[in-house]
Amino acid sequence: MIEFNHLPINFTQSQLIEKDDGHYYQTPSGKIYPSITTMLQKTQSLEKQQSLQQWREKEAAADYITQEAAIIGSETHKLIEDYLHGKEILDKPRLLSEAHFNNLLPLVNKIDDIHGIELRLYSDKMKLAGTSDCIAKYDGIVSIIDYKTKRSNQKEEWLTDHFIQATSYGEMFRELTGIKIEQIVILVSSEKNTRMEFVKNPDDYLDALENRISQYYSS
Protein backbone atom coordinates (compact mmCIF):
# COMPACT_ATOMS: atom_id res chain seq x y z
CA MET A 1 0.00 0.00 0.00
CA ILE A 2 1.21 3.51 -0.84
CA GLU A 3 1.91 5.73 2.16
CA PHE A 4 0.46 9.19 1.61
CA ASN A 5 1.91 12.36 3.12
CA HIS A 6 -0.59 14.31 5.24
CA LEU A 7 -0.25 18.05 5.84
CA PRO A 8 -3.41 18.88 7.82
CA ILE A 9 -4.73 22.43 7.88
CA ASN A 10 -6.43 23.27 11.16
CA PHE A 11 -9.58 25.40 11.34
CA THR A 12 -12.96 25.02 13.00
CA GLN A 13 -15.24 23.15 10.65
CA SER A 14 -18.98 23.61 10.15
CA GLN A 15 -21.55 21.10 11.40
CA LEU A 16 -23.95 19.25 9.11
CA ILE A 17 -27.68 19.76 9.66
CA GLU A 18 -30.20 17.52 7.90
CA LYS A 19 -33.50 19.12 6.86
CA ASP A 20 -36.40 17.82 4.82
CA ASP A 21 -35.55 20.10 1.91
CA GLY A 22 -31.78 19.44 1.80
CA HIS A 23 -28.46 19.59 3.59
CA TYR A 24 -27.44 22.63 5.60
CA TYR A 25 -24.46 23.50 7.80
CA GLN A 26 -24.02 25.55 10.93
CA THR A 27 -20.82 27.59 11.05
CA PRO A 28 -18.74 28.13 14.21
CA SER A 29 -20.41 31.54 14.60
CA GLY A 30 -23.88 29.97 14.48
CA LYS A 31 -24.88 30.96 10.94
CA ILE A 32 -26.74 28.36 8.89
CA TYR A 33 -25.96 28.01 5.18
CA PRO A 34 -27.23 25.60 2.52
CA SER A 35 -24.85 23.02 1.15
CA ILE A 36 -23.51 23.66 -2.33
CA THR A 37 -25.27 20.50 -3.52
CA THR A 38 -28.62 21.70 -2.16
CA MET A 39 -28.13 25.11 -3.76
CA LEU A 40 -27.26 23.58 -7.13
CA GLN A 41 -30.23 21.22 -6.97
CA LYS A 42 -32.64 24.07 -6.24
CA THR A 43 -31.25 26.18 -9.11
CA GLN A 44 -31.22 23.49 -11.78
CA SER A 45 -32.43 24.52 -15.20
CA LEU A 46 -36.06 23.78 -16.01
CA GLU A 47 -34.86 21.47 -18.80
CA LYS A 48 -32.79 19.40 -16.39
CA GLN A 49 -35.64 19.23 -13.87
CA GLN A 50 -38.06 18.07 -16.56
CA SER A 51 -35.58 15.48 -17.85
CA LEU A 52 -35.19 14.01 -14.36
CA GLN A 53 -38.95 13.97 -13.83
CA GLN A 54 -39.50 12.22 -17.16
CA TRP A 55 -36.92 9.57 -16.23
CA ARG A 56 -38.66 8.98 -12.90
CA GLU A 57 -42.01 8.59 -14.63
CA LYS A 58 -40.65 6.11 -17.19
CA GLU A 59 -38.37 4.12 -14.87
CA ALA A 60 -40.38 1.84 -12.59
CA ALA A 61 -37.36 1.23 -10.36
CA ALA A 62 -36.32 4.90 -10.11
CA ASP A 63 -36.39 5.02 -6.32
CA TYR A 64 -34.43 1.78 -6.00
CA ILE A 65 -31.82 2.92 -8.54
CA THR A 66 -31.42 6.27 -6.77
CA GLN A 67 -31.04 4.63 -3.35
CA GLU A 68 -28.56 2.06 -4.62
CA ALA A 69 -26.50 4.75 -6.35
CA ALA A 70 -26.28 6.69 -3.08
CA ILE A 71 -25.15 3.60 -1.16
CA ILE A 72 -22.55 2.64 -3.78
CA GLY A 73 -21.25 6.20 -3.88
CA SER A 74 -20.93 6.38 -0.09
CA GLU A 75 -19.18 3.01 0.14
CA THR A 76 -16.73 3.91 -2.62
CA HIS A 77 -15.93 7.23 -0.92
CA LYS A 78 -15.30 5.40 2.37
CA LEU A 79 -12.97 2.91 0.68
CA ILE A 80 -10.94 5.74 -0.85
CA GLU A 81 -10.91 7.67 2.44
CA ASP A 82 -9.60 4.65 4.37
CA TYR A 83 -7.03 3.94 1.67
CA LEU A 84 -5.67 7.51 1.81
CA HIS A 85 -5.47 7.22 5.61
CA GLY A 86 -3.65 3.90 5.33
CA LYS A 87 -6.41 2.06 7.19
CA GLU A 88 -7.12 -1.62 6.75
CA ILE A 89 -10.49 -2.28 5.13
CA LEU A 90 -12.45 -4.32 7.68
CA ASP A 91 -16.06 -4.07 6.53
CA LYS A 92 -16.71 -5.96 3.31
CA PRO A 93 -18.28 -3.54 0.81
CA ARG A 94 -20.60 -4.39 -2.03
CA LEU A 95 -18.88 -5.84 -5.06
CA LEU A 96 -19.80 -2.83 -7.18
CA SER A 97 -18.37 -0.41 -4.61
CA GLU A 98 -15.13 -2.42 -4.52
CA ALA A 99 -15.03 -2.44 -8.32
CA HIS A 100 -15.39 1.36 -8.45
CA PHE A 101 -12.63 1.71 -5.84
CA ASN A 102 -10.22 -0.54 -7.75
CA ASN A 103 -11.10 1.21 -10.97
CA LEU A 104 -10.18 4.62 -9.52
CA LEU A 105 -6.97 3.49 -7.78
CA PRO A 106 -4.56 4.48 -10.59
CA LEU A 107 -5.94 8.04 -10.38
CA VAL A 108 -6.17 8.13 -6.59
CA ASN A 109 -2.50 7.21 -6.47
CA LYS A 110 -1.69 10.58 -8.07
CA ILE A 111 -2.72 12.23 -4.77
CA ASP A 112 -0.21 13.35 -2.13
CA ASP A 113 0.46 16.10 0.44
CA ILE A 114 -3.09 15.81 1.73
CA HIS A 115 -4.47 18.90 3.52
CA GLY A 116 -7.75 17.28 4.45
CA ILE A 117 -10.27 14.54 3.70
CA GLU A 118 -14.02 15.08 4.14
CA LEU A 119 -13.47 18.64 5.38
CA ARG A 120 -16.67 20.49 6.27
CA LEU A 121 -16.07 23.87 4.69
CA TYR A 122 -18.10 27.07 4.63
CA SER A 123 -18.00 30.61 3.28
CA ASP A 124 -19.49 33.68 4.92
CA LYS A 125 -18.90 35.53 1.66
CA MET A 126 -20.89 33.11 -0.51
CA LYS A 127 -23.24 31.99 2.31
CA LEU A 128 -22.62 28.37 1.35
CA ALA A 129 -21.09 25.29 2.92
CA GLY A 130 -20.20 21.74 1.96
CA THR A 131 -17.96 18.72 2.48
CA SER A 132 -15.04 18.25 0.11
CA ASP A 133 -13.85 14.73 -0.68
CA CYS A 134 -10.16 15.60 -0.66
CA ILE A 135 -7.91 18.67 -0.70
CA ALA A 136 -4.38 17.73 -1.68
CA LYS A 137 -1.81 17.87 -4.43
CA TYR A 138 -2.81 16.02 -7.58
CA ASP A 139 0.05 15.47 -9.99
CA GLY A 140 1.94 17.95 -7.79
CA ILE A 141 -0.69 20.75 -7.99
CA VAL A 142 -2.86 21.86 -5.06
CA SER A 143 -6.36 20.70 -5.94
CA ILE A 144 -9.91 20.09 -4.88
CA ILE A 145 -10.47 16.40 -5.70
CA ASP A 146 -13.93 14.85 -5.89
CA TYR A 147 -14.85 11.26 -6.72
CA LYS A 148 -18.00 10.30 -8.60
CA THR A 149 -19.55 6.92 -9.34
CA LYS A 150 -21.82 6.75 -12.36
CA ARG A 151 -23.83 4.10 -14.17
CA SER A 152 -22.47 5.06 -17.59
CA ASN A 153 -19.64 6.97 -19.27
CA GLN A 154 -19.86 10.73 -18.83
CA LYS A 155 -19.55 13.63 -21.22
CA GLU A 156 -17.83 16.77 -20.02
CA GLU A 157 -20.91 18.94 -20.57
CA TRP A 158 -22.89 16.71 -18.19
CA LEU A 159 -20.52 17.54 -15.32
CA THR A 160 -20.82 21.32 -15.21
CA ASP A 161 -22.52 21.29 -11.80
CA HIS A 162 -19.72 19.10 -10.45
CA PHE A 163 -17.16 21.64 -11.69
CA ILE A 164 -19.12 24.45 -10.03
CA GLN A 165 -19.37 22.40 -6.81
CA ALA A 166 -15.60 21.81 -6.70
CA THR A 167 -14.95 25.48 -7.49
CA SER A 168 -17.07 26.48 -4.50
CA TYR A 169 -15.00 24.22 -2.24
CA GLY A 170 -11.87 25.93 -3.50
CA GLU A 171 -13.29 29.35 -2.67
CA MET A 172 -14.37 28.19 0.79
CA PHE A 173 -10.95 26.71 1.49
CA ARG A 174 -9.16 29.88 0.41
CA GLU A 175 -11.46 32.01 2.58
CA LEU A 176 -10.76 29.79 5.61
CA THR A 177 -7.03 29.20 5.13
CA GLY A 178 -5.65 31.73 2.66
CA ILE A 179 -4.46 28.87 0.41
CA LYS A 180 -5.45 29.23 -3.25
CA ILE A 181 -6.63 26.12 -5.04
CA GLU A 182 -4.95 25.88 -8.42
CA GLN A 183 -7.10 23.22 -10.04
CA ILE A 184 -10.23 21.14 -9.59
CA VAL A 185 -10.17 17.43 -10.32
CA ILE A 186 -13.23 15.22 -10.82
CA LEU A 187 -12.47 11.49 -10.91
CA VAL A 188 -15.30 9.40 -12.35
CA SER A 189 -15.76 5.63 -12.31
CA SER A 190 -18.56 4.14 -14.37
CA GLU A 191 -20.20 0.74 -14.26
CA LYS A 192 -18.81 0.23 -17.77
CA ASN A 193 -15.44 -0.29 -16.03
CA THR A 194 -14.12 2.98 -17.40
CA ARG A 195 -12.51 5.79 -15.45
CA MET A 196 -12.39 9.42 -16.42
CA GLU A 197 -10.24 12.27 -15.16
CA PHE A 198 -11.48 15.83 -15.57
CA VAL A 199 -8.97 18.53 -14.61
CA LYS A 200 -10.18 22.13 -14.75
CA ASN A 201 -9.17 25.68 -13.85
CA PRO A 202 -11.56 26.84 -11.12
CA ASP A 203 -11.37 30.43 -12.38
CA ASP A 204 -13.36 29.28 -15.43
CA TYR A 205 -16.38 28.48 -13.23
CA LEU A 206 -16.46 31.45 -10.86
CA ASP A 207 -19.01 33.37 -12.93
CA ALA A 208 -21.30 30.34 -13.16
CA LEU A 209 -20.99 29.84 -9.40
CA GLU A 210 -21.82 33.48 -8.71
CA ASN A 211 -24.83 33.33 -11.04
CA ARG A 212 -26.26 30.27 -9.30
CA ILE A 213 -25.76 31.84 -5.86
CA SER A 214 -27.57 34.97 -7.02
CA GLN A 215 -30.38 32.88 -8.46
CA TYR A 216 -30.74 30.93 -5.19
CA TYR A 217 -30.83 33.93 -2.89
CA SER A 218 -33.09 36.01 -5.14
CA SER A 219 -35.75 33.31 -5.47
C-alpha positions as CSV (number, residue, x, y, z in Angstrom):
1,M,0.0,0.0,0.0
2,I,1.2,3.5,-0.8
3,E,1.9,5.7,2.2
4,F,0.5,9.2,1.6
5,N,1.9,12.4,3.1
6,H,-0.6,14.3,5.2
7,L,-0.2,18.1,5.8
8,P,-3.4,18.9,7.8
9,I,-4.7,22.4,7.9
10,N,-6.4,23.3,11.2
11,F,-9.6,25.4,11.3
12,T,-13.0,25.0,13.0
13,Q,-15.2,23.2,10.6
14,S,-19.0,23.6,10.2
15,Q,-21.6,21.1,11.4
16,L,-23.9,19.2,9.1
17,I,-27.7,19.8,9.7
18,E,-30.2,17.5,7.9
19,K,-33.5,19.1,6.9
20,D,-36.4,17.8,4.8
21,D,-35.5,20.1,1.9
22,G,-31.8,19.4,1.8
23,H,-28.5,19.6,3.6
24,Y,-27.4,22.6,5.6
25,Y,-24.5,23.5,7.8
26,Q,-24.0,25.6,10.9
27,T,-20.8,27.6,11.0
28,P,-18.7,28.1,14.2
29,S,-20.4,31.5,14.6
30,G,-23.9,30.0,14.5
31,K,-24.9,31.0,10.9
32,I,-26.7,28.4,8.9
33,Y,-26.0,28.0,5.2
34,P,-27.2,25.6,2.5
35,S,-24.8,23.0,1.2
36,I,-23.5,23.7,-2.3
37,T,-25.3,20.5,-3.5
38,T,-28.6,21.7,-2.2
39,M,-28.1,25.1,-3.8
40,L,-27.3,23.6,-7.1
41,Q,-30.2,21.2,-7.0
42,K,-32.6,24.1,-6.2
43,T,-31.2,26.2,-9.1
44,Q,-31.2,23.5,-11.8
45,S,-32.4,24.5,-15.2
46,L,-36.1,23.8,-16.0
47,E,-34.9,21.5,-18.8
48,K,-32.8,19.4,-16.4
49,Q,-35.6,19.2,-13.9
50,Q,-38.1,18.1,-16.6
51,S,-35.6,15.5,-17.8
52,L,-35.2,14.0,-14.4
53,Q,-38.9,14.0,-13.8
54,Q,-39.5,12.2,-17.2
55,W,-36.9,9.6,-16.2
56,R,-38.7,9.0,-12.9
57,E,-42.0,8.6,-14.6
58,K,-40.6,6.1,-17.2
59,E,-38.4,4.1,-14.9
60,A,-40.4,1.8,-12.6
61,A,-37.4,1.2,-10.4
62,A,-36.3,4.9,-10.1
63,D,-36.4,5.0,-6.3
64,Y,-34.4,1.8,-6.0
65,I,-31.8,2.9,-8.5
66,T,-31.4,6.3,-6.8
67,Q,-31.0,4.6,-3.4
68,E,-28.6,2.1,-4.6
69,A,-26.5,4.8,-6.3
70,A,-26.3,6.7,-3.1
71,I,-25.1,3.6,-1.2
72,I,-22.6,2.6,-3.8
73,G,-21.3,6.2,-3.9
74,S,-20.9,6.4,-0.1
75,E,-19.2,3.0,0.1
76,T,-16.7,3.9,-2.6
77,H,-15.9,7.2,-0.9
78,K,-15.3,5.4,2.4
79,L,-13.0,2.9,0.7
80,I,-10.9,5.7,-0.8
81,E,-10.9,7.7,2.4
82,D,-9.6,4.7,4.4
83,Y,-7.0,3.9,1.7
84,L,-5.7,7.5,1.8
85,H,-5.5,7.2,5.6
86,G,-3.6,3.9,5.3
87,K,-6.4,2.1,7.2
88,E,-7.1,-1.6,6.8
89,I,-10.5,-2.3,5.1
90,L,-12.5,-4.3,7.7
91,D,-16.1,-4.1,6.5
92,K,-16.7,-6.0,3.3
93,P,-18.3,-3.5,0.8
94,R,-20.6,-4.4,-2.0
95,L,-18.9,-5.8,-5.1
96,L,-19.8,-2.8,-7.2
97,S,-18.4,-0.4,-4.6
98,E,-15.1,-2.4,-4.5
99,A,-15.0,-2.4,-8.3
100,H,-15.4,1.4,-8.5
101,F,-12.6,1.7,-5.8
102,N,-10.2,-0.5,-7.7
103,N,-11.1,1.2,-11.0
104,L,-10.2,4.6,-9.5
105,L,-7.0,3.5,-7.8
106,P,-4.6,4.5,-10.6
107,L,-5.9,8.0,-10.4
108,V,-6.2,8.1,-6.6
109,N,-2.5,7.2,-6.5
110,K,-1.7,10.6,-8.1
111,I,-2.7,12.2,-4.8
112,D,-0.2,13.4,-2.1
113,D,0.5,16.1,0.4
114,I,-3.1,15.8,1.7
115,H,-4.5,18.9,3.5
116,G,-7.8,17.3,4.4
117,I,-10.3,14.5,3.7
118,E,-14.0,15.1,4.1
119,L,-13.5,18.6,5.4
120,R,-16.7,20.5,6.3
121,L,-16.1,23.9,4.7
122,Y,-18.1,27.1,4.6
123,S,-18.0,30.6,3.3
124,D,-19.5,33.7,4.9
125,K,-18.9,35.5,1.7
126,M,-20.9,33.1,-0.5
127,K,-23.2,32.0,2.3
128,L,-22.6,28.4,1.3
129,A,-21.1,25.3,2.9
130,G,-20.2,21.7,2.0
131,T,-18.0,18.7,2.5
132,S,-15.0,18.3,0.1
133,D,-13.8,14.7,-0.7
134,C,-10.2,15.6,-0.7
135,I,-7.9,18.7,-0.7
136,A,-4.4,17.7,-1.7
137,K,-1.8,17.9,-4.4
138,Y,-2.8,16.0,-7.6
139,D,0.0,15.5,-10.0
140,G,1.9,18.0,-7.8
141,I,-0.7,20.7,-8.0
142,V,-2.9,21.9,-5.1
143,S,-6.4,20.7,-5.9
144,I,-9.9,20.1,-4.9
145,I,-10.5,16.4,-5.7
146,D,-13.9,14.9,-5.9
147,Y,-14.8,11.3,-6.7
148,K,-18.0,10.3,-8.6
149,T,-19.5,6.9,-9.3
150,K,-21.8,6.7,-12.4
151,R,-23.8,4.1,-14.2
152,S,-22.5,5.1,-17.6
153,N,-19.6,7.0,-19.3
154,Q,-19.9,10.7,-18.8
155,K,-19.6,13.6,-21.2
156,E,-17.8,16.8,-20.0
157,E,-20.9,18.9,-20.6
158,W,-22.9,16.7,-18.2
159,L,-20.5,17.5,-15.3
160,T,-20.8,21.3,-15.2
161,D,-22.5,21.3,-11.8
162,H,-19.7,19.1,-10.4
163,F,-17.2,21.6,-11.7
164,I,-19.1,24.5,-10.0
165,Q,-19.4,22.4,-6.8
166,A,-15.6,21.8,-6.7
167,T,-14.9,25.5,-7.5
168,S,-17.1,26.5,-4.5
169,Y,-15.0,24.2,-2.2
170,G,-11.9,25.9,-3.5
171,E,-13.3,29.4,-2.7
172,M,-14.4,28.2,0.8
173,F,-10.9,26.7,1.5
174,R,-9.2,29.9,0.4
175,E,-11.5,32.0,2.6
176,L,-10.8,29.8,5.6
177,T,-7.0,29.2,5.1
178,G,-5.7,31.7,2.7
179,I,-4.5,28.9,0.4
180,K,-5.4,29.2,-3.3
181,I,-6.6,26.1,-5.0
182,E,-4.9,25.9,-8.4
183,Q,-7.1,23.2,-10.0
184,I,-10.2,21.1,-9.6
185,V,-10.2,17.4,-10.3
186,I,-13.2,15.2,-10.8
187,L,-12.5,11.5,-10.9
188,V,-15.3,9.4,-12.3
189,S,-15.8,5.6,-12.3
190,S,-18.6,4.1,-14.4
191,E,-20.2,0.7,-14.3
192,K,-18.8,0.2,-17.8
193,N,-15.4,-0.3,-16.0
194,T,-14.1,3.0,-17.4
195,R,-12.5,5.8,-15.4
196,M,-12.4,9.4,-16.4
197,E,-10.2,12.3,-15.2
198,F,-11.5,15.8,-15.6
199,V,-9.0,18.5,-14.6
200,K,-10.2,22.1,-14.8
201,N,-9.2,25.7,-13.9
202,P,-11.6,26.8,-11.1
203,D,-11.4,30.4,-12.4
204,D,-13.4,29.3,-15.4
205,Y,-16.4,28.5,-13.2
206,L,-16.5,31.4,-10.9
207,D,-19.0,33.4,-12.9
208,A,-21.3,30.3,-13.2
209,L,-21.0,29.8,-9.4
210,E,-21.8,33.5,-8.7
211,N,-24.8,33.3,-11.0
212,R,-26.3,30.3,-9.3
213,I,-25.8,31.8,-5.9
214,S,-27.6,35.0,-7.0
215,Q,-30.4,32.9,-8.5
216,Y,-30.7,30.9,-5.2
217,Y,-30.8,33.9,-2.9
218,S,-33.1,36.0,-5.1
219,S,-35.8,33.3,-5.5
